[in-house]
Amino acid sequence: MKPDERDLAYLWDMLDAARRIERLTEGLDYATFVDDERTSLAVERLLENVGEAARHVSSELQIAHSEIPWPGIIGMRNVLAHQYGVVDQRKVWQAAREGIAALVPLLEALLR
């Protein structure tokens, strides 16, 4: 299934935020990430952006591209947006490093 214009815009937003996360976390280890409040808060916000855009992607596209973990991405956004004081920084780090590394090539393929 080829994305329509609306879905393309949301996919682009997801990819843009994901690439920013990659740039912000490049060369960091977990301890440095946690100690750098600006970076950790920026990454949290960008993960929210990825999830917010993902939740607006049409259900048809989500079903057609089940290789993307839509529920997990959207779920992370919900946690970050609504559970302010109880965000697990290890999960944020894992999403930022492993989840985003897996997501970027999938989004790039969809946007080609």
Gaussian input, Z-matrix of N, CA and C with variables (Angstrom, degrees):
# hf/3-21g

backbone

0 1
 N
 C     1     B1
 C     2     B2     1     A1
 N     3     B3     2     A2     1     D1
 C     4     B4     3     A3     2     D2
 C     5     B5     4     A4     3     D3
 N     6     B6     5     A5     4     D4
 C     7     B7     6     A6     5     D5
 C     8     B8     7     A7     6     D6
 N     9     B9     8     A8     7     D7
 C    10    B10     9     A9     8     D8
 C    11    B11    10    A10     9     D9
 N    12    B12    11    A11    10    D10
 C    13    B13    12    A12    11    D11
 C    14    B14    13    A13    12    D12
 N    15    B15    14    A14    13    D13
 C    16    B16    15    A15    14    D14
 C    17    B17    16    A16    15    D15
 N    18    B18    17    A17    16    D16
 C    19    B19    18    A18    17    D17
 C    20    B20    19    A19    18    D18
 N    21    B21    20    A20    19    D19
 C    22    B22    21    A21    20    D20
 C    23    B23    22    A22    21    D21
 N    24    B24    23    A23    22    D22
 C    25    B25    24    A24    23    D23
 C    26    B26    25    A25    24    D24
 N    27    B27    26    A26    25    D25
 C    28    B28    27    A27    26    D26
 C    29    B29    28    A28    27    D27
 N    30    B30    29    A29    28    D28
 C    31    B31    30    A30    29    D29
 C    32    B32    31    A31    30    D30
 N    33    B33    32    A32    31    D31
 C    34    B34    33    A33    32    D32
 C    35    B35    34    A34    33    D33
 N    36    B36    35    A35    34    D34
 C    37    B37    36    A36    35    D35
 C    38    B38    37    A37    36    D36
 N    39    B39    38    A38    37    D37
 C    40    B40    39    A39    38    D38
 C    41    B41    40    A40    39    D39
 N    42    B42    41    A41    40    D40
 C    43    B43    42    A42    41    D41
 C    44    B44    43    A43    42    D42
 N    45    B45    44    A44    43    D43
 C    46    B46    45    A45    44    D44
 C    47    B47    46    A46    45    D45
 N    48    B48    47    A47    46    D46
 C    49    B49    48    A48    47    D47
 C    50    B50    49    A49    48    D48
 N    51    B51    50    A50    49    D49
 C    52    B52    51    A51    50    D50
 C    53    B53    52    A52    51    D51
 N    54    B54    53    A53    52    D52
 C    55    B55    54    A54    53    D53
 C    56    B56    55    A55    54    D54
 N    57    B57    56    A56    55    D55
 C    58    B58    57    A57    56    D56
 C    59    B59    58    A58    57    D57
 N    60    B60    59    A59    58    D58
 C    61    B61    60    A60    59    D59
 C    62    B62    61    A61    60    D60
 N    63    B63    62    A62    61    D61
 C    64    B64    63    A63    62    D62
 C    65    B65    64    A64    63    D63
 N    66    B66    65    A65    64    D64
 C    67    B67    66    A66    65    D65
 C    68    B68    67    A67    66    D66
 N    69    B69    68    A68    67    D67
 C    70    B70    69    A69    68    D68
 C    71    B71    70    A70    69    D69
 N    72    B72    71    A71    70    D70
 C    73    B73    72    A72    71    D71
 C    74    B74    73    A73    72    D72
 N    75    B75    74    A74    73    D73
 C    76    B76    75    A75    74    D74
 C    77    B77    76    A76    75    D75
 N    78    B78    77    A77    76    D76
 C    79    B79    78    A78    77    D77
 C    80    B80    79    A79    78    D78
 N    81    B81    80    A80    79    D79
 C    82    B82    81    A81    80    D80
 C    83    B83    82    A82    81    D81
 N    84    B84    83    A83    82    D82
 C    85    B85    84    A84    83    D83
 C    86    B86    85    A85    84    D84
 N    87    B87    86    A86    85    D85
 C    88    B88    87    A87    86    D86
 C    89    B89    88    A88    87    D87
 N    90    B90    89    A89    88    D88
 C    91    B91    90    A90    89    D89
 C    92    B92    91    A91    90    D90
 N    93    B93    92    A92    91    D91
 C    94    B94    93    A93    92    D92
 C    95    B95    94    A94    93    D93
 N    96    B96    95    A95    94    D94
 C    97    B97    96    A96    95    D95
 C    98    B98    97    A97    96    D96
 N    99    B99    98    A98    97    D97
 C   100   B100    99    A99    98    D98
 C   101   B101   100   A100    99    D99
 N   102   B102   101   A101   100   D100
 C   103   B103   102   A102   101   D101
 C   104   B104   103   A103   102   D102
 N   105   B105   104   A104   103   D103
 C   106   B106   105   A105   104   D104
 C   107   B107   106   A106   105   D105
 N   108   B108   107   A107   106   D106
 C   109   B109   108   A108   107   D107
 C   110   B110   109   A109   108   D108
 N   111   B111   110   A110   109   D109
 C   112   B112   111   A111   110   D110
 C   113   B113   112   A112   111   D111
 N   114   B114   113   A113   112   D112
 C   115   B115   114   A114   113   D113
 C   116   B116   115   A115   114   D114
 N   117   B117   116   A116   115   D115
 C   118   B118   117   A117   116   D116
 C   119   B119   118   A118   117   D117
 N   120   B120   119   A119   118   D118
 C   121   B121   120   A120   119   D119
 C   122   B122   121   A121   120   D120
 N   123   B123   122   A122   121   D121
 C   124   B124   123   A123   122   D122
 C   125   B125   124   A124   123   D123
 N   126   B126   125   A125   124   D124
 C   127   B127   126   A126   125   D125
 C   128   B128   127   A127   126   D126
 N   129   B129   128   A128   127   D127
 C   130   B130   129   A129   128   D128
 C   131   B131   130   A130   129   D129
 N   132   B132   131   A131   130   D130
 C   133   B133   132   A132   131   D131
 C   134   B134   133   A133   132   D132
 N   135   B135   134   A134   133   D133
 C   136   B136   135   A135   134   D134
 C   137   B137   136   A136   135   D135
 N   138   B138   137   A137   136   D136
 C   139   B139   138   A138   137   D137
 C   140   B140   139   A139   138   D138
 N   141   B141   140   A140   139   D139
 C   142   B142   141   A141   140   D140
 C   143   B143   142   A142   141   D141
 N   144   B144   143   A143   142   D142
 C   145   B145   144   A144   143   D143
 C   146   B146   145   A145   144   D144
 N   147   B147   146   A146   145   D145
 C   148   B148   147   A147   146   D146
 C   149   B149   148   A148   147   D147
 N   150   B150   149   A149   148   D148
 C   151   B151   150   A150   149   D149
 C   152   B152   151   A151   150   D150
 N   153   B153   152   A152   151   D151
 C   154   B154   153   A153   152   D152
 C   155   B155   154   A154   153   D153
 N   156   B156   155   A155   154   D154
 C   157   B157   156   A156   155   D155
 C   158   B158   157   A157   156   D156
 N   159   B159   158   A158   157   D157
 C   160   B160   159   A159   158   D158
 C   161   B161   160   A160   159   D159
 N   162   B162   161   A161   160   D160
 C   163   B163   162   A162   161   D161
 C   164   B164   163   A163   162   D162
 N   165   B165   164   A164   163   D163
 C   166   B166   165   A165   164   D164
 C   167   B167   166   A166   165   D165
 N   168   B168   167   A167   166   D166
 C   169   B169   168   A168   167   D167
 C   170   B170   169   A169   168   D168
 N   171   B171   170   A170   169   D169
 C   172   B172   171   A171   170   D170
 C   173   B173   172   A172   171   D171
 N   174   B174   173   A173   172   D172
 C   175   B175   174   A174   173   D173
 C   176   B176   175   A175   174   D174
 N   177   B177   176   A176   175   D175
 C   178   B178   177   A177   176   D176
 C   179   B179   178   A178   177   D177
 N   180   B180   179   A179   178   D178
 C   181   B181   180   A180   179   D179
 C   182   B182   181   A181   180   D180
 N   183   B183   182   A182   181   D181
 C   184   B184   183   A183   182   D182
 C   185   B185   184   A184   183   D183
 N   186   B186   185   A185   184   D184
 C   187   B187   186   A186   185   D185
 C   188   B188   187   A187   186   D186
 N   189   B189   188   A188   187   D187
 C   190   B190   189   A189   188   D188
 C   191   B191   190   A190   189   D189
 N   192   B192   191   A191   190   D190
 C   193   B193   192   A192   191   D191
 C   194   B194   193   A193   192   D192
 N   195   B195   194   A194   193   D193
 C   196   B196   195   A195   194   D194
 C   197   B197   196   A196   195   D195
 N   198   B198   197   A197   196   D196
 C   199   B199   198   A198   197   D197
 C   200   B200   199   A199   198   D198
 N   201   B201   200   A200   199   D199
 C   202   B202   201   A201   200   D200
 C   203   B203   202   A202   201   D201
 N   204   B204   203   A203   202   D202
 C   205   B205   204   A204   203   D203
 C   206   B206   205   A205   204   D204
 N   207   B207   206   A206   205   D205
 C   208   B208   207   A207   206   D206
 C   209   B209   208   A208   207   D207
 N   210   B210   209   A209   208   D208
 C   211   B211   210   A210   209   D209
 C   212   B212   211   A211   210   D210
 N   213   B213   212   A212   211   D211
 C   214   B214   213   A213   212   D212
 C   215   B215   214   A214   213   D213
 N   216   B216   215   A215   214   D214
 C   217   B217   216   A216   215   D215
 C   218   B218   217   A217   216   D216
 N   219   B219   218   A218   217   D217
 C   220   B220   219   A219   218   D218
 C   221   B221   220   A220   219   D219
 N   222   B222   221   A221   220   D220
 C   223   B223   222   A222   221   D221
 C   224   B224   223   A223   222   D222
 N   225   B225   224   A224   223   D223
 C   226   B226   225   A225   224   D224
 C   227   B227   226   A226   225   D225
 N   228   B228   227   A227   226   D226
 C   229   B229   228   A228   227   D227
 C   230   B230   229   A229   228   D228
 N   231   B231   230   A230   229   D229
 C   232   B232   231   A231   230   D230
 C   233   B233   232   A232   231   D231
 N   234   B234   233   A233   232   D232
 C   235   B235   234   A234   233   D233
 C   236   B236   235   A235   234   D234
 N   237   B237   236   A236   235   D235
 C   238   B238   237   A237   236   D236
 C   239   B239   238   A238   237   D237
 N   240   B240   239   A239   238   D238
 C   241   B241   240   A240   239   D239
 C   242   B242   241   A241   240   D240
 N   243   B243   242   A242   241   D241
 C   244   B244   243   A243   242   D242
 C   245   B245   244   A244   243   D243
 N   246   B246   245   A245   244   D244
 C   247   B247   246   A246   245   D245
 C   248   B248   247   A247   246   D246
 N   249   B249   248   A248   247   D247
 C   250   B250   249   A249   248   D248
 C   251   B251   250   A250   249   D249
 N   252   B252   251   A251   250   D250
 C   253   B253   252   A252   251   D251
 C   254   B254   253   A253   252   D252
 N   255   B255   254   A254   253   D253
 C   256   B256   255   A255   254   D254
 C   257   B257   256   A256   255   D255
 N   258   B258   257   A257   256   D256
 C   259   B259   258   A258   257   D257
 C   260   B260   259   A259   258   D258
 N   261   B261   260   A260   259   D259
 C   262   B262   261   A261   260   D260
 C   263   B263   262   A262   261   D261
 N   264   B264   263   A263   262   D262
 C   265   B265   264   A264   263   D263
 C   266   B266   265   A265   264   D264
 N   267   B267   266   A266   265   D265
 C   268   B268   267   A267   266   D266
 C   269   B269   268   A268   267   D267
 N   270   B270   269   A269   268   D268
 C   271   B271   270   A270   269   D269
 C   272   B272   271   A271   270   D270
 N   273   B273   272   A272   271   D271
 C   274   B274   273   A273   272   D272
 C   275   B275   274   A274   273   D273
 N   276   B276   275   A275   274   D274
 C   277   B277   276   A276   275   D275
 C   278   B278   277   A277   276   D276
 N   279   B279   278   A278   277   D277
 C   280   B280   279   A279   278   D278
 C   281   B281   280   A280   279   D279
 N   282   B282   281   A281   280   D280
 C   283   B283   282   A282   281   D281
 C   284   B284   283   A283   282   D282
 N   285   B285   284   A284   283   D283
 C   286   B286   285   A285   284   D284
 C   287   B287   286   A286   285   D285
 N   288   B288   287   A287   286   D286
 C   289   B289   288   A288   287   D287
 C   290   B290   289   A289   288   D288
 N   291   B291   290   A290   289   D289
 C   292   B292   291   A291   290   D290
 C   293   B293   292   A292   291   D291
 N   294   B294   293   A293   292   D292
 C   295   B295   294   A294   293   D293
 C   296   B296   295   A295   294   D294
 N   297   B297   296   A296   295   D295
 C   298   B298   297   A297   296   D296
 C   299   B299   298   A298   297   D297
 N   300   B300   299   A299   298   D298
 C   301   B301   300   A300   299   D299
 C   302   B302   301   A301   300   D300
 N   303   B303   302   A302   301   D301
 C   304   B304   303   A303   302   D302
 C   305   B305   304   A304   303   D303
 N   306   B306   305   A305   304   D304
 C   307   B307   306   A306   305   D305
 C   308   B308   307   A307   306   D306
 N   309   B309   308   A308   307   D307
 C   310   B310   309   A309   308   D308
 C   311   B311   310   A310   309   D309
 N   312   B312   311   A311   310   D310
 C   313   B313   312   A312   311   D311
 C   314   B314   313   A313   312   D312
 N   315   B315   314   A314   313   D313
 C   316   B316   315   A315   314   D314
 C   317   B317   316   A316   315   D315
 N   318   B318   317   A317   316   D316
 C   319   B319   318   A318   317   D317
 C   320   B320   319   A319   318   D318
 N   321   B321   320   A320   319   D319
 C   322   B322   321   A321   320   D320
 C   323   B323   322   A322   321   D321
 N   324   B324   323   A323   322   D322
 C   325   B325   324   A324   323   D323
 C   326   B326   325   A325   324   D324
 N   327   B327   326   A326   325   D325
 C   328   B328   327   A327   326   D326
 C   329   B329   328   A328   327   D327
 N   330   B330   329   A329   328   D328
 C   331   B331   330   A330   329   D329
 C   332   B332   331   A331   330   D330
 N   333   B333   332   A332   331   D331
 C   334   B334   333   A333   332   D332
 C   335   B335   334   A334   333   D333

   B1=1.4491
   B2=1.5254
   B3=1.3131
   B4=1.4613
   B5=1.5253
   B6=1.3442
   B7=1.4638
   B8=1.5264
   B9=1.3469
   B10=1.4610
   B11=1.5304
   B12=1.3226
   B13=1.4718
   B14=1.5294
   B15=1.3083
   B16=1.4622
   B17=1.5172
   B18=1.3312
   B19=1.4621
   B20=1.5214
   B21=1.3257
   B22=1.4705
   B23=1.5189
   B24=1.3148
   B25=1.4667
   B26=1.5216
   B27=1.3233
   B28=1.4629
   B29=1.5271
   B30=1.3132
   B31=1.4636
   B32=1.5258
   B33=1.3228
   B34=1.4582
   B35=1.5231
   B36=1.3343
   B37=1.4677
   B38=1.5220
   B39=1.3216
   B40=1.4656
   B41=1.5228
   B42=1.3361
   B43=1.4631
   B44=1.5247
   B45=1.3061
   B46=1.4636
   B47=1.5338
   B48=1.3246
   B49=1.4662
   B50=1.5274
   B51=1.3277
   B52=1.4670
   B53=1.5249
   B54=1.3052
   B55=1.4749
   B56=1.5315
   B57=1.3084
   B58=1.4692
   B59=1.5248
   B60=1.3218
   B61=1.4695
   B62=1.5195
   B63=1.3239
   B64=1.4648
   B65=1.5252
   B66=1.3153
   B67=1.4719
   B68=1.5295
   B69=1.3172
   B70=1.4623
   B71=1.5266
   B72=1.3124
   B73=1.4696
   B74=1.5238
   B75=1.3213
   B76=1.4655
   B77=1.5368
   B78=1.3161
   B79=1.4608
   B80=1.5167
   B81=1.3222
   B82=1.4584
   B83=1.5226
   B84=1.3213
   B85=1.4541
   B86=1.5246
   B87=1.3264
   B88=1.4556
   B89=1.5317
   B90=1.3162
   B91=1.4708
   B92=1.5244
   B93=1.3035
   B94=1.4641
   B95=1.5235
   B96=1.3186
   B97=1.4649
   B98=1.5266
   B99=1.3187
   B100=1.4623
   B101=1.5310
   B102=1.3278
   B103=1.4639
   B104=1.5239
   B105=1.3285
   B106=1.4650
   B107=1.5315
   B108=1.3268
   B109=1.4631
   B110=1.5314
   B111=1.3181
   B112=1.4721
   B113=1.5208
   B114=1.3269
   B115=1.4652
   B116=1.5253
   B117=1.3184
   B118=1.4649
   B119=1.5305
   B120=1.3274
   B121=1.4640
   B122=1.5269
   B123=1.3148
   B124=1.4668
   B125=1.5261
   B126=1.3220
   B127=1.4656
   B128=1.5244
   B129=1.3202
   B130=1.4658
   B131=1.5259
   B132=1.3046
   B133=1.4683
   B134=1.5280
   B135=1.3210
   B136=1.4642
   B137=1.5243
   B138=1.3365
   B139=1.4632
   B140=1.5283
   B141=1.3312
   B142=1.4680
   B143=1.5263
   B144=1.3304
   B145=1.4647
   B146=1.5188
   B147=1.3239
   B148=1.4649
   B149=1.5265
   B150=1.3186
   B151=1.4633
   B152=1.5145
   B153=1.3183
   B154=1.4684
   B155=1.5238
   B156=1.3189
   B157=1.4650
   B158=1.5289
   B159=1.3256
   B160=1.4688
   B161=1.5234
   B162=1.3166
   B163=1.4726
   B164=1.5274
   B165=1.3334
   B166=1.4625
   B167=1.5302
   B168=1.3286
   B169=1.4659
   B170=1.5265
   B171=1.3142
   B172=1.4668
   B173=1.5277
   B174=1.3236
   B175=1.4708
   B176=1.5216
   B177=1.3164
   B178=1.4706
   B179=1.5301
   B180=1.3282
   B181=1.4695
   B182=1.5265
   B183=1.3288
   B184=1.4638
   B185=1.5217
   B186=1.3140
   B187=1.4716
   B188=1.5198
   B189=1.3178
   B190=1.4700
   B191=1.5216
   B192=1.3292
   B193=1.4687
   B194=1.5247
   B195=1.3160
   B196=1.4661
   B197=1.5241
   B198=1.3383
   B199=1.4628
   B200=1.5288
   B201=1.3156
   B202=1.4699
   B203=1.5247
   B204=1.3274
   B205=1.4756
   B206=1.5385
   B207=1.3102
   B208=1.4674
   B209=1.5229
   B210=1.3559
   B211=1.4748
   B212=1.5320
   B213=1.3076
   B214=1.4592
   B215=1.5143
   B216=1.3183
   B217=1.4700
   B218=1.5273
   B219=1.3133
   B220=1.4632
   B221=1.5286
   B222=1.3239
   B223=1.4641
   B224=1.5194
   B225=1.3355
   B226=1.4622
   B227=1.5159
   B228=1.3082
   B229=1.4646
   B230=1.5241
   B231=1.3249
   B232=1.4601
   B233=1.5285
   B234=1.3035
   B235=1.4708
   B236=1.5215
   B237=1.3255
   B238=1.4666
   B239=1.5232
   B240=1.3058
   B241=1.4617
   B242=1.5258
   B243=1.3312
   B244=1.4619
   B245=1.5214
   B246=1.3193
   B247=1.4684
   B248=1.5208
   B249=1.2945
   B250=1.4559
   B251=1.5187
   B252=1.3123
   B253=1.4533
   B254=1.5142
   B255=1.3174
   B256=1.4645
   B257=1.5287
   B258=1.3167
   B259=1.4673
   B260=1.5207
   B261=1.3254
   B262=1.4629
   B263=1.5303
   B264=1.3212
   B265=1.4639
   B266=1.5301
   B267=1.3156
   B268=1.4719
   B269=1.5287
   B270=1.3279
   B271=1.4646
   B272=1.5216
   B273=1.3192
   B274=1.4674
   B275=1.5215
   B276=1.3351
   B277=1.4632
   B278=1.5339
   B279=1.3190
   B280=1.4652
   B281=1.5288
   B282=1.3217
   B283=1.4678
   B284=1.5172
   B285=1.3324
   B286=1.4672
   B287=1.5186
   B288=1.3050
   B289=1.4697
   B290=1.5310
   B291=1.3162
   B292=1.4641
   B293=1.5225
   B294=1.3181
   B295=1.4604
   B296=1.5149
   B297=1.3105
   B298=1.4664
   B299=1.5258
   B300=1.3313
   B301=1.4724
   B302=1.5261
   B303=1.3221
   B304=1.4676
   B305=1.5284
   B306=1.3237
   B307=1.4618
   B308=1.5272
   B309=1.3189
   B310=1.4689
   B311=1.5281
   B312=1.3399
   B313=1.4738
   B314=1.5248
   B315=1.3188
   B316=1.4620
   B317=1.5296
   B318=1.3213
   B319=1.4661
   B320=1.5255
   B321=1.3173
   B322=1.4732
   B323=1.5070
   B324=1.3289
   B325=1.4670
   B326=1.5259
   B327=1.3156
   B328=1.4576
   B329=1.5197
   B330=1.3269
   B331=1.4573
   B332=1.5260
   B333=1.3067
   B334=1.4652
   B335=1.4961
   A1=109.30
   A2=115.55
   A3=121.12
   A4=108.88
   A5=117.37
   A6=119.86
   A7=112.35
   A8=116.30
   A9=119.37
   A10=108.45
   A11=116.82
   A12=121.47
   A13=112.51
   A14=116.58
   A15=120.48
   A16=110.45
   A17=116.19
   A18=120.05
   A19=111.44
   A20=116.73
   A21=119.85
   A22=111.59
   A23=117.14
   A24=121.01
   A25=110.57
   A26=117.19
   A27=119.92
   A28=111.48
   A29=117.28
   A30=120.26
   A31=110.42
   A32=116.39
   A33=120.08
   A34=110.79
   A35=117.38
   A36=120.64
   A37=110.84
   A38=116.60
   A39=120.57
   A40=110.60
   A41=116.09
   A42=120.50
   A43=111.23
   A44=117.23
   A45=120.94
   A46=110.88
   A47=117.33
   A48=120.92
   A49=110.58
   A50=117.29
   A51=120.84
   A52=111.38
   A53=116.63
   A54=119.83
   A55=111.29
   A56=116.98
   A57=120.00
   A58=110.67
   A59=116.02
   A60=120.09
   A61=109.68
   A62=117.11
   A63=120.27
   A64=110.81
   A65=116.70
   A66=119.89
   A67=111.85
   A68=116.64
   A69=120.50
   A70=113.03
   A71=117.00
   A72=119.76
   A73=113.09
   A74=116.89
   A75=120.73
   A76=109.99
   A77=115.21
   A78=121.60
   A79=114.88
   A80=117.92
   A81=120.72
   A82=110.62
   A83=115.79
   A84=120.22
   A85=107.16
   A86=116.61
   A87=120.47
   A88=112.11
   A89=117.37
   A90=120.72
   A91=111.32
   A92=116.52
   A93=120.42
   A94=110.30
   A95=116.38
   A96=121.25
   A97=111.02
   A98=116.90
   A99=121.29
   A100=111.12
   A101=116.83
   A102=120.77
   A103=113.41
   A104=116.80
   A105=121.12
   A106=108.74
   A107=115.16
   A108=120.72
   A109=112.40
   A110=117.54
   A111=119.91
   A112=110.90
   A113=115.64
   A114=119.06
   A115=110.85
   A116=117.50
   A117=119.13
   A118=111.13
   A119=117.18
   A120=119.14
   A121=111.76
   A122=117.15
   A123=120.56
   A124=110.61
   A125=116.64
   A126=120.36
   A127=110.27
   A128=117.16
   A129=119.69
   A130=110.32
   A131=116.71
   A132=120.97
   A133=111.16
   A134=116.47
   A135=119.78
   A136=111.33
   A137=117.72
   A138=120.04
   A139=110.19
   A140=116.58
   A141=119.79
   A142=110.47
   A143=116.26
   A144=120.57
   A145=111.28
   A146=116.80
   A147=120.49
   A148=109.18
   A149=116.37
   A150=120.61
   A151=113.35
   A152=116.43
   A153=120.11
   A154=110.37
   A155=116.91
   A156=119.87
   A157=110.27
   A158=117.26
   A159=121.39
   A160=111.59
   A161=116.51
   A162=118.22
   A163=112.44
   A164=117.11
   A165=120.50
   A166=113.07
   A167=116.72
   A168=119.73
   A169=107.50
   A170=116.01
   A171=120.29
   A172=111.44
   A173=115.00
   A174=119.54
   A175=110.78
   A176=117.36
   A177=120.47
   A178=110.74
   A179=115.87
   A180=119.35
   A181=110.23
   A182=116.65
   A183=119.45
   A184=111.01
   A185=117.41
   A186=121.26
   A187=110.40
   A188=116.84
   A189=120.92
   A190=112.16
   A191=117.55
   A192=121.37
   A193=109.95
   A194=113.69
   A195=120.53
   A196=112.80
   A197=117.30
   A198=119.72
   A199=111.48
   A200=115.74
   A201=120.82
   A202=107.09
   A203=117.68
   A204=120.50
   A205=112.09
   A206=116.26
   A207=122.35
   A208=113.19
   A209=118.88
   A210=118.34
   A211=113.03
   A212=117.93
   A213=121.19
   A214=112.11
   A215=116.58
   A216=121.43
   A217=110.13
   A218=115.58
   A219=120.69
   A220=110.04
   A221=116.90
   A222=120.90
   A223=112.03
   A224=117.14
   A225=120.58
   A226=109.85
   A227=117.54
   A228=121.33
   A229=110.57
   A230=116.53
   A231=120.24
   A232=111.46
   A233=117.04
   A234=120.70
   A235=109.85
   A236=116.52
   A237=120.02
   A238=111.76
   A239=117.18
   A240=120.95
   A241=113.02
   A242=117.32
   A243=118.68
   A244=115.96
   A245=118.33
   A246=119.91
   A247=109.58
   A248=115.03
   A249=124.65
   A250=114.94
   A251=118.98
   A252=121.85
   A253=115.01
   A254=118.21
   A255=119.99
   A256=112.79
   A257=116.66
   A258=119.99
   A259=108.63
   A260=115.60
   A261=122.31
   A262=108.39
   A263=116.64
   A264=120.91
   A265=112.59
   A266=117.98
   A267=119.40
   A268=110.62
   A269=116.50
   A270=120.02
   A271=110.98
   A272=116.70
   A273=120.30
   A274=109.17
   A275=117.01
   A276=121.60
   A277=110.92
   A278=116.33
   A279=120.41
   A280=110.84
   A281=116.68
   A282=119.97
   A283=110.45
   A284=116.56
   A285=121.31
   A286=111.79
   A287=117.92
   A288=120.40
   A289=112.24
   A290=117.82
   A291=120.46
   A292=112.16
   A293=116.37
   A294=119.81
   A295=112.68
   A296=115.94
   A297=120.49
   A298=110.59
   A299=117.39
   A300=120.21
   A301=111.14
   A302=116.86
   A303=120.54
   A304=111.62
   A305=116.72
   A306=121.11
   A307=113.49
   A308=117.31
   A309=120.67
   A310=112.36
   A311=120.08
   A312=117.59
   A313=113.84
   A314=117.39
   A315=120.07
   A316=110.42
   A317=116.43
   A318=119.81
   A319=110.67
   A320=117.01
   A321=119.59
   A322=111.28
   A323=117.29
   A324=120.62
   A325=110.53
   A326=117.56
   A327=120.79
   A328=112.36
   A329=116.17
   A330=120.34
   A331=113.77
   A332=118.36
   A333=120.75
   A334=111.53
   D1=129.21
   D2=178.10
   D3=-88.91
   D4=132.72
   D5=-178.98
   D6=-65.33
   D7=143.50
   D8=173.39
   D9=-81.49
   D10=178.00
   D11=-174.83
   D12=-59.66
   D13=-40.73
   D14=-179.84
   D15=-64.08
   D16=-48.11
   D17=178.51
   D18=-62.96
   D19=-39.09
   D20=177.78
   D21=-58.02
   D22=-40.71
   D23=179.51
   D24=-63.86
   D25=-43.17
   D26=179.48
   D27=-68.92
   D28=-39.05
   D29=177.25
   D30=-63.33
   D31=-40.48
   D32=177.45
   D33=-63.10
   D34=-42.23
   D35=177.35
   D36=-60.68
   D37=-41.57
   D38=177.83
   D39=-61.06
   D40=-46.83
   D41=-177.85
   D42=-65.55
   D43=-42.08
   D44=179.38
   D45=-59.97
   D46=-47.98
   D47=179.59
   D48=-64.99
   D49=-39.18
   D50=179.59
   D51=-63.62
   D52=-42.45
   D53=178.24
   D54=-65.33
   D55=-35.98
   D56=176.33
   D57=-64.10
   D58=-40.88
   D59=177.21
   D60=-60.60
   D61=-44.04
   D62=178.23
   D63=-58.38
   D64=-45.18
   D65=-179.94
   D66=-64.03
   D67=-42.45
   D68=-177.96
   D69=-67.19
   D70=-31.28
   D71=-175.59
   D72=-99.93
   D73=-4.13
   D74=-179.00
   D75=-58.69
   D76=128.72
   D77=176.80
   D78=79.60
   D79=0.26
   D80=179.92
   D81=-93.67
   D82=151.38
   D83=166.78
   D84=-106.18
   D85=174.40
   D86=-174.88
   D87=-59.48
   D88=-45.62
   D89=-177.50
   D90=-60.62
   D91=-42.94
   D92=179.00
   D93=-65.38
   D94=-41.13
   D95=178.17
   D96=-58.57
   D97=-48.79
   D98=-177.74
   D99=-66.18
   D100=-37.79
   D101=-179.87
   D102=-72.17
   D103=-22.39
   D104=-178.43
   D105=-95.36
   D106=91.45
   D107=-174.60
   D108=-59.40
   D109=-39.87
   D110=-179.79
   D111=-61.05
   D112=-46.43
   D113=-178.58
   D114=-66.97
   D115=-45.37
   D116=-177.66
   D117=-63.90
   D118=-39.77
   D119=177.89
   D120=-68.73
   D121=-38.28
   D122=177.34
   D123=-63.41
   D124=-42.45
   D125=179.57
   D126=-65.37
   D127=-42.00
   D128=176.30
   D129=-56.95
   D130=-46.05
   D131=-178.87
   D132=-63.37
   D133=-42.05
   D134=179.57
   D135=-67.51
   D136=-36.03
   D137=174.65
   D138=-63.79
   D139=-37.68
   D140=173.89
   D141=-59.99
   D142=-43.24
   D143=179.86
   D144=-61.60
   D145=-42.59
   D146=178.02
   D147=-59.15
   D148=-47.24
   D149=-178.42
   D150=-67.59
   D151=-37.77
   D152=178.75
   D153=-64.18
   D154=-44.78
   D155=177.40
   D156=-64.58
   D157=-41.27
   D158=-179.00
   D159=-60.68
   D160=-38.93
   D161=-177.48
   D162=-70.16
   D163=-14.27
   D164=177.79
   D165=-95.95
   D166=-8.55
   D167=175.82
   D168=-66.50
   D169=137.32
   D170=-176.02
   D171=-57.57
   D172=147.29
   D173=178.72
   D174=-62.47
   D175=-31.22
   D176=178.64
   D177=-62.47
   D178=-44.34
   D179=179.54
   D180=-68.76
   D181=-40.35
   D182=178.52
   D183=-60.20
   D184=-42.31
   D185=178.98
   D186=-66.96
   D187=-41.15
   D188=-179.12
   D189=-68.88
   D190=-21.97
   D191=-178.09
   D192=-126.61
   D193=63.14
   D194=-177.97
   D195=-72.10
   D196=-5.15
   D197=174.61
   D198=-68.27
   D199=-18.56
   D200=175.23
   D201=-90.51
   D202=128.54
   D203=-177.17
   D204=-79.23
   D205=69.02
   D206=-175.86
   D207=-51.66
   D208=-50.20
   D209=-178.28
   D210=-60.80
   D211=-38.19
   D212=179.07
   D213=-67.27
   D214=-41.10
   D215=179.21
   D216=-64.33
   D217=-46.40
   D218=-179.40
   D219=-68.64
   D220=-38.20
   D221=177.75
   D222=-62.53
   D223=-40.89
   D224=177.32
   D225=-62.07
   D226=-42.05
   D227=177.53
   D228=-58.63
   D229=-43.83
   D230=-178.60
   D231=-63.90
   D232=-41.63
   D233=177.84
   D234=-62.34
   D235=-48.65
   D236=-178.03
   D237=-64.30
   D238=-36.13
   D239=-176.49
   D240=-78.86
   D241=-26.23
   D242=-170.28
   D243=-122.45
   D244=-10.30
   D245=-178.47
   D246=-118.60
   D247=58.76
   D248=-170.04
   D249=-45.38
   D250=-56.81
   D251=-172.14
   D252=-83.34
   D253=-5.22
   D254=-174.05
   D255=-120.28
   D256=30.00
   D257=179.82
   D258=-75.52
   D259=126.48
   D260=178.67
   D261=-82.37
   D262=107.96
   D263=-176.82
   D264=-62.54
   D265=-27.64
   D266=176.57
   D267=-65.46
   D268=-39.40
   D269=178.09
   D270=-68.95
   D271=-37.78
   D272=176.15
   D273=-62.15
   D274=-46.83
   D275=179.66
   D276=-60.60
   D277=-45.89
   D278=179.99
   D279=-61.80
   D280=-43.45
   D281=178.03
   D282=-63.64
   D283=-42.46
   D284=-177.26
   D285=-66.80
   D286=-37.72
   D287=-175.42
   D288=-93.01
   D289=-50.55
   D290=-175.27
   D291=-88.34
   D292=-48.22
   D293=-177.79
   D294=-63.39
   D295=-44.72
   D296=-179.56
   D297=-68.34
   D298=-39.15
   D299=178.47
   D300=-60.13
   D301=-34.94
   D302=178.08
   D303=-79.21
   D304=-32.20
   D305=-175.59
   D306=-74.52
   D307=-40.40
   D308=-174.46
   D309=-54.16
   D310=-51.31
   D311=-179.47
   D312=-64.10
   D313=-30.25
   D314=177.74
   D315=-67.76
   D316=-42.19
   D317=178.20
   D318=-68.35
   D319=-41.17
   D320=177.92
   D321=-59.29
   D322=-40.16
   D323=179.07
   D324=-65.52
   D325=-40.61
   D326=179.24
   D327=-66.08
   D328=-32.79
   D329=-176.58
   D330=-86.97
   D331=-4.76
   D332=177.53
   D333=-72.35

